[in-house]
Amino acid sequence: MRVYNFSPGPSVLPEEVLKKIQQQMLDYEGTGISITEMSHRSKTFEAVCDETVNLFKELMKIPDTYDVLFLQGGASLQFEAVPLNLLVKGKADYVVTGNFAEKAYKEAKKYGDIVCAASSADKNFTYIPGLDEKSFRPDIDYVHITSNNTIFGTKYSKFPKTKAPLVCDMSSNILSEVMDINDFGLIYAGAQKISRPQG
Ligand SMILES: Cc1ncc(COP(=O)(O)O)c(C=O)c1O
């Protein structure tokens, strides 16, 4: 019997994928070495990375005007990296809809004029606040939202239209449904998880 992990962290992988990993673990495609041991600068490994990026672009229908990056540090590092990279005028608005959204907001506050434009903390994060262009300041560098609130189980059914680029932490529902990438300036995601069904 296989056990499914529904807790935080890695999620279930299809059995055929696990079997392929097992089969290739000692010798990746005739190279005589496993993928975890070979040089990260080898042509073989670079090809794996390129294919992964291309498959990801295909699955999420990501236009060529966007880059796909695989980075260290998980989503939590992006709580800092986003303001450090995107604050130009020094201002951003955050929507606080759960604990991770709140963490992102608190981290960003270290780096600029960061405002909580809307929050559902008043009702223990049980809803997504109504948002429109007027919810945000006019002269900001970006708006930050969290598409799925992992612990509280709420998620956006419609993303807000914003003048400034929309930055989205999609850690717990990336690849779980079709999204229009053009709605976003930046999407990031850390821990893999299965999105909770919404009733
Ligand atoms: C929505 C959301 N943001 C951020 C994080 C933190 O991710 P990481 O563990 O990759 O830093 C999580 C982790 O569960 C999450 O669900």
The ligand as a Gaussian input file, in Angstrom:
#p B3LYP/6-31G(d) Opt

LIG

0 1
 C        1.278000      29.901000       0.395000
 C        2.638000      29.562000       0.948000
 N        3.606000      30.502000       0.914000
 C        4.832000      30.251000       1.415000
 C        5.160000      29.027000       1.961000
 C        6.549000      28.792000       2.486000
 O        7.196000      28.016000       1.554000
 P        8.700000      27.496000       1.766000
 O        8.598000      26.394000       2.766000
 O        9.103000      27.026000       0.393000
 O        9.520000      28.656000       2.236000
 C        4.199000      28.021000       2.013000
 C        4.534000      26.722000       2.620000
 O        3.719000      25.903000       2.927000
 C        2.908000      28.292000       1.496000
 O        1.948000      27.349000       1.530000

